[in-house]
Amino acid sequence: QDTFYQKETSKLLQGLQEDCRVKPQVIIVGATRTGAVSAFLRRHMNQTEVIPVVTTDAHVPPKHLEQVFVPTKGKRLLSVLYEVLGE
């Protein structure tokens, strides 16, 4: 079963619900969407519209998504992530 990060993810989602004045965009990424993952989404994100993005090739993004490589130039990865999400 895909429950490896269930406890941590549940805690994170609950914190977002409690602390955010504006409903945040949540992106869940996985190689597969098993029954356990679908059950988790129903349990913890039932009020949220879920839009699956599927590709037939793990190395090619779907046509409606733009893939962009962001050079980190030695910066801390978390700092770079915040910069990208802020754009």
C-alpha positions as a Markdown table, in Angstrom:
| # | Residue | x | y | z |
|---|---|---|---|---|
| 1 | Gln | 0.0 | 0.0 | 0.0 |
| 2 | Asp | 1.1 | 3.6 | -0.7 |
| 3 | Thr | 1.0 | 4.8 | 2.9 |
| 4 | Phe | 4.6 | 5.6 | 3.4 |
| 5 | Tyr | 4.1 | 9.4 | 3.8 |
| 6 | Gln | 0.5 | 9.3 | 4.8 |
| 7 | Lys | 1.0 | 10.6 | 8.3 |
| 8 | Glu | 3.2 | 13.5 | 7.3 |
| 9 | Thr | 1.1 | 14.4 | 4.3 |
| 10 | Ser | -2.1 | 14.4 | 6.4 |
| 11 | Lys | -0.5 | 16.7 | 8.9 |
| 12 | Leu | 0.6 | 19.1 | 6.2 |
| 13 | Leu | -2.8 | 19.2 | 4.5 |
| 14 | Gln | -4.5 | 19.8 | 7.9 |
| 15 | Gly | -2.1 | 22.6 | 8.7 |
| 16 | Leu | -2.8 | 24.2 | 5.3 |
| 17 | Gln | -6.6 | 24.0 | 5.9 |
| 18 | Glu | -6.3 | 25.5 | 9.4 |
| 19 | Asp | -3.6 | 28.2 | 8.7 |
| 20 | Cys | -4.3 | 29.5 | 5.2 |
| 21 | Arg | -6.8 | 32.3 | 4.7 |
| 22 | Val | -6.9 | 31.6 | 1.0 |
| 23 | Lys | -7.3 | 28.0 | -0.2 |
| 24 | Pro | -3.8 | 27.0 | -1.5 |
| 25 | Gln | -3.0 | 25.1 | -4.6 |
| 26 | Val | -1.8 | 21.6 | -3.7 |
| 27 | Ile | 0.1 | 19.5 | -6.2 |
| 28 | Ile | 0.6 | 15.8 | -5.5 |
| 29 | Val | 3.0 | 14.0 | -7.8 |
| 30 | Gly | 3.4 | 10.3 | -8.2 |
| 31 | Ala | 4.4 | 7.7 | -10.7 |
| 32 | Thr | 1.1 | 5.9 | -10.3 |
| 33 | Arg | -2.3 | 6.5 | -8.8 |
| 34 | Thr | -3.1 | 3.4 | -6.8 |
| 35 | Gly | -6.3 | 2.7 | -4.9 |
| 36 | Ala | -4.6 | 3.8 | -1.7 |
| 37 | Val | -3.7 | 7.1 | -3.2 |
| 38 | Ser | -7.2 | 7.6 | -4.5 |
| 39 | Ala | -8.7 | 6.7 | -1.1 |
| 40 | Phe | -6.3 | 9.2 | 0.6 |
| 41 | Leu | -7.3 | 12.0 | -1.8 |
| 42 | Arg | -11.0 | 11.3 | -1.1 |
| 43 | Arg | -10.4 | 11.3 | 2.7 |
| 44 | His | -8.2 | 14.4 | 2.9 |
| 45 | Met | -9.1 | 16.5 | -0.1 |
| 46 | Asn | -12.7 | 15.6 | -0.8 |
| 47 | Gln | -13.6 | 19.4 | -0.9 |
| 48 | Thr | -11.0 | 20.0 | -3.5 |
| 49 | Glu | -11.2 | 19.7 | -7.3 |
| 50 | Val | -8.6 | 17.2 | -8.4 |
| 51 | Ile | -7.3 | 17.5 | -11.9 |
| 52 | Pro | -5.2 | 14.5 | -13.0 |
| 53 | Val | -2.4 | 15.1 | -15.3 |
| 54 | Val | -1.3 | 12.0 | -17.2 |
| 55 | Thr | 1.5 | 11.4 | -19.6 |
| 56 | Thr | 2.3 | 8.3 | -21.7 |
| 57 | Asp | 6.0 | 8.8 | -21.4 |
| 58 | Ala | 7.8 | 9.6 | -18.1 |
| 59 | His | 10.4 | 11.7 | -19.9 |
| 60 | Val | 8.0 | 13.9 | -21.9 |
| 61 | Pro | 5.5 | 16.3 | -20.2 |
| 62 | Pro | 1.9 | 16.4 | -21.5 |
| 63 | Lys | 1.3 | 19.0 | -24.3 |
| 64 | His | -0.6 | 21.4 | -22.0 |
| 65 | Leu | 2.2 | 21.7 | -19.6 |
| 66 | Glu | 5.4 | 23.7 | -20.1 |
| 67 | Gln | 8.6 | 22.0 | -18.8 |
| 68 | Val | 11.2 | 24.5 | -17.6 |
| 69 | Phe | 14.6 | 23.7 | -16.2 |
| 70 | Val | 15.7 | 26.1 | -13.4 |
| 71 | Pro | 19.5 | 26.4 | -12.8 |
| 72 | Thr | 20.2 | 26.5 | -9.1 |
| 73 | Lys | 23.7 | 28.1 | -9.5 |
| 74 | Gly | 24.8 | 26.7 | -6.1 |
| 75 | Lys | 21.8 | 28.2 | -4.2 |
| 76 | Arg | 20.0 | 26.2 | -1.6 |
| 77 | Leu | 17.3 | 24.1 | -3.4 |
| 78 | Leu | 14.5 | 25.3 | -1.0 |
| 79 | Ser | 15.4 | 28.9 | -1.8 |
| 80 | Val | 15.1 | 28.2 | -5.5 |
| 81 | Leu | 11.8 | 26.4 | -5.0 |
| 82 | Tyr | 10.4 | 29.4 | -3.2 |
| 83 | Glu | 11.6 | 31.7 | -6.0 |
| 84 | Val | 9.9 | 29.6 | -8.6 |
| 85 | Leu | 6.7 | 29.2 | -6.7 |
| 86 | Gly | 6.6 | 33.0 | -6.2 |
| 87 | Glu | 6.6 | 33.7 | -9.9 |
